[in-house]
């Protein structure tokens, strides 16, 4: 193959907000697969909030990205050359090849996808990690019951948008939190939430009181910080908080000092963190359920797309700043 492989490397660890200087674009020859390996041409790259944590060297649930290495991330692509009988050229696969146009990986680390069932990019979003996170986080930890109120922060994002729709399907009142009128309109008018609170309007507590007249039974928390602290004031007795993300603290600022933890004690709130890997043996269960709802027209889904590997850093920064709707992707091919 004569075309070069473009890669985005981690050039430095961010000090505060992520900048383009934290990345470096390089061109290298396309590698050849050895026995048991497969060469994949990546077509779509997923951009996700967790990547900000991987850029840090702080201890976490997964190893940090290393300086000078390809930035971590899931991709969907096409097999170009295979040295393993399980895959053949033309097969569509889900990979962990990161921010690059081509990659070689062990066949055992590939997941085949059915691009006839849904667009290939959906396996990075609705039928991928975000959708699976929503499915298990809500059902296994949130455990909503019909008639309860479920609040979802970052409700217009890849995970939150699915959580609210799943809550509605379970007979719950779904209330979103998002930034700006356009996002809130999308959450209510297109996704079908019962209400959405604009946290940028400056009336967060009062607006949440109005949107949740019976209090909050489940908080699916993607943001943390002031939003979580405010929601703690509204939690009902024996309510549940699913701590899925804390994007408010991701950019290296001083962690928010929560003031309302007394609510956890007084209301016997169960608060649990979730990492989707904990359900890795059951991913198929979630994908089947989500695909079934999608086929029945019960799930709406939106993608925000930037084009070209060169623009991946800008797309990632837009994601962290809350400037996108739905799932953030990079179209590589």
ZIDA-V190811 format. One record per residue. OMEGA is omega in degrees with one decimal (* if undefined). NEAR is the number of other C-alpha atoms within 8 Angstrom. Layout:
OMEGA NEAR
OMEGA NEAR
This chain:
-174.4 3
-179.1 4
178.9 6
174.0 8
175.5 11
179.5 12
171.6 13
-178.5 14
170.0 14
-176.0 16
-179.2 10
178.0 8
-177.2 10
170.7 11
-171.9 6
-177.4 7
177.0 7
175.8 10
178.4 9
179.1 7
178.4 7
-177.1 11
176.3 12
179.1 9
-179.9 9
173.0 8
-179.5 8
176.1 8
175.1 7
-177.3 11
177.1 7
179.4 6
172.9 13
179.9 7
179.7 6
-178.2 10
-177.6 13
173.3 17
-177.3 15
169.2 12
-177.3 11
179.8 15
-179.6 12
175.2 13
177.2 16
172.3 12
-172.9 12
-179.2 8
-177.0 9
-178.0 6
178.3 10
177.6 10
-179.9 11
177.2 12
178.7 12
175.5 10
177.7 8
179.4 6
-179.4 7
-178.3 7
179.2 4
-179.0 6
176.6 7
169.1 12
-176.6 12
178.0 7
178.8 9
178.7 7
178.9 8
177.8 11
-177.4 10
176.1 11
176.4 12
175.1 12
168.1 15
-177.6 16
-176.1 13
177.1 13
178.5 16
179.8 11
-177.3 10
172.3 14
178.2 10
-172.4 11
-179.7 6
-177.7 5
178.4 10
177.8 11
-178.4 9
178.2 7
175.3 9
-173.5 13
171.5 12
-174.3 13
172.7 11
-171.4 9
174.5 12
-170.6 11
177.9 14
-177.3 13
-179.5 12
176.2 11
175.2 12
179.9 12
175.4 11
179.4 9
-179.4 11
-178.8 4
178.0 8
173.8 10
177.9 7
177.9 8
179.3 9
-177.7 8
174.9 8
-179.7 5
179.7 5
177.4 7
-176.1 8
-178.1 11
-179.2 8
-179.3 10
170.9 13
-175.7 15
-175.6 13
179.6 14
-179.3 13
-174.3 11
179.6 11
179.5 12
179.1 16
176.4 14
179.0 11
-175.6 12
-175.5 11
179.5 12
-179.2 14
-172.7 14
-173.3 9
-178.1 7
180.0 11
178.2 13
-177.4 8
176.4 13
179.5 8
179.6 7
178.9 7
177.8 12
178.3 14
177.4 16
-177.5 13
173.9 16
-171.8 14
-169.4 13
178.9 13
-177.0 14
-173.0 11
179.6 14
-174.8 11
-179.0 15
178.8 15
-179.0 13
-177.4 13
179.2 17
175.9 14
178.2 9
177.6 14
-180.0 12
178.1 7
177.6 9
-178.7 10
168.0 14
-177.3 12
179.7 15
179.2 16
169.2 17
-178.4 14
-176.4 14
176.5 11
-177.2 10
-176.8 7
179.7 6
-179.8 11
177.0 16
178.6 10
-177.6 10
-177.9 16
-170.9 12
-177.5 8
-177.9 8
175.4 12
173.8 9
177.8 15
-179.7 8
175.3 10
-178.1 14
177.2 13
-177.0 12
179.4 12
-176.7 7
175.6 7
-179.3 5
-168.6 7
-176.4 13
-178.7 8
-179.4 7
177.2 9
175.4 10
-178.5 10
-177.9 7
-176.5 10
-175.3 10
178.9 6
-178.5 5
-175.5 10
178.7 15
178.1 14
171.3 15
173.7 14
-167.0 17
177.8 14
-170.3 13
-176.4 12
177.6 13
-176.3 13
-179.2 8
177.8 11
-179.0 10
178.8 13
179.9 11
178.5 12
177.9 11
-173.1 8
-175.0 9
177.5 14
175.6 10
178.7 9
175.1 9
-176.0 13
174.8 13
176.8 14
-179.9 16
-177.1 12
-178.6 11
179.4 8
-170.5 12
178.1 11
-178.3 8
-171.0 12
-171.8 9
171.3 10
176.9 9
178.1 7
-179.4 5
-178.8 6
177.9 7
-176.9 5
-175.7 8
-169.1 6
-179.6 9
176.5 9
179.6 7
179.5 12
179.2 11
-173.4 8
-175.9 8
-179.4 11
-178.7 10
173.5 15
-179.3 9
-176.9 9
173.6 8
178.9 7
171.5 9
-171.4 7
-179.3 11
-178.0 5
179.7 6
-173.1 8
179.9 7
-177.6 5
-178.8 7
-177.6 9
178.3 7
-179.8 7
-178.9 12
178.4 12
-179.9 8
-179.8 8
179.3 11
177.9 9
178.4 8
178.0 10
-179.1 10
179.8 7
-179.9 7
-177.3 7
178.5 8
173.0 10
-171.0 8
-178.8 8
178.6 7
169.4 9
-170.0 10
166.3 8
-172.7 11
174.3 9
-179.9 10
179.4 14
-176.3 7
-179.6 10
179.1 12
179.6 10
176.7 8
179.4 13
179.0 11
176.5 10
177.3 10
-177.8 13
179.7 9
179.1 6
-175.6 7
-172.9 7
173.9 10
172.2 12
-174.8 12
179.3 11
-177.4 17
169.2 13
175.2 16
-174.8 12
-175.5 11
* 6
